[in-house]
Amino acid sequence: MHYRNGRIASNGDKVIQLDFAGKVTAFGVLHSATAGNDYCNGAIAPIQQAITGACIVDCLHIEDIEKMIAEKQLDKRPVGK
């Protein structure tokens, strides 16, 4: 199992999910993924607390993260094998 950037995926990893256009659609902990399949495999458990204090200097806007993803050319889904 490998992420979009080629890194090996493991259950328990903290992840973000991107759509076909590179927009962030989910974030959380990967679970229930099985080896040998990079597509439609596993689930993401949300990890956000109901209320989390925000120190703005430690935050990034989601659009800025999506821009960084595009700059690294990770906004396009790899072709299926």
WOPE-V797961 format. One record per pair of residues at least 4 apart in sequence whose C-alpha atoms are under 7 Angstrom apart, sorted by sequence separation. I is the first residue (numbers start at 1). J is the second residue. D is the distance in whole Angstrom. If there is no record, write none. Layout:
i:I j:J d:D
i:I j:J d:D
This chain:
i:2 j:6 d:5
i:3 j:7 d:5
i:18 j:22 d:5
i:19 j:23 d:5
i:37 j:41 d:6
i:55 j:59 d:7
i:60 j:64 d:7
i:61 j:65 d:7
i:62 j:66 d:6
i:63 j:67 d:6
i:64 j:68 d:6
i:65 j:69 d:6
i:66 j:70 d:6
i:67 j:71 d:6
i:68 j:72 d:6
i:69 j:73 d:6
i:70 j:74 d:6
i:2 j:7 d:5
i:3 j:8 d:6
i:18 j:23 d:5
i:19 j:24 d:7
i:60 j:65 d:7
i:69 j:74 d:5
i:70 j:75 d:5
i:2 j:8 d:4
i:3 j:9 d:6
i:18 j:24 d:5
i:19 j:25 d:6
i:69 j:75 d:6
i:1 j:8 d:6
i:2 j:9 d:5
i:17 j:24 d:6
i:18 j:25 d:6
i:34 j:41 d:7
i:1 j:9 d:5
i:16 j:24 d:7
i:17 j:25 d:6
i:33 j:41 d:5
i:34 j:42 d:7
i:17 j:26 d:5
i:33 j:42 d:4
i:16 j:26 d:6
i:17 j:27 d:6
i:32 j:42 d:5
i:33 j:43 d:7
i:16 j:27 d:4
i:31 j:42 d:6
i:32 j:43 d:6
i:15 j:27 d:6
i:16 j:28 d:7
i:30 j:42 d:7
i:31 j:43 d:5
i:15 j:28 d:6
i:30 j:43 d:6
i:31 j:44 d:6
i:14 j:28 d:6
i:15 j:29 d:6
i:30 j:44 d:5
i:14 j:29 d:4
i:15 j:30 d:7
i:29 j:44 d:5
i:30 j:45 d:7
i:13 j:29 d:6
i:14 j:30 d:6
i:28 j:44 d:6
i:29 j:45 d:5
i:12 j:29 d:6
i:13 j:30 d:5
i:28 j:45 d:5
i:29 j:46 d:7
i:12 j:30 d:5
i:28 j:46 d:4
i:29 j:47 d:7
i:11 j:30 d:5
i:12 j:31 d:6
i:27 j:46 d:6
i:28 j:47 d:5
i:11 j:31 d:5
i:11 j:32 d:7
i:11 j:33 d:6
i:1 j:35 d:6
i:1 j:36 d:6
i:1 j:37 d:6
i:2 j:38 d:6
i:1 j:38 d:5
i:24 j:66 d:7
i:23 j:66 d:6
i:22 j:66 d:7
i:22 j:70 d:7
i:22 j:75 d:4
i:21 j:75 d:6
i:22 j:76 d:6
i:21 j:76 d:6
i:20 j:76 d:6
i:20 j:77 d:6
i:5 j:74 d:7
i:4 j:74 d:7
i:4 j:77 d:7
i:4 j:78 d:7
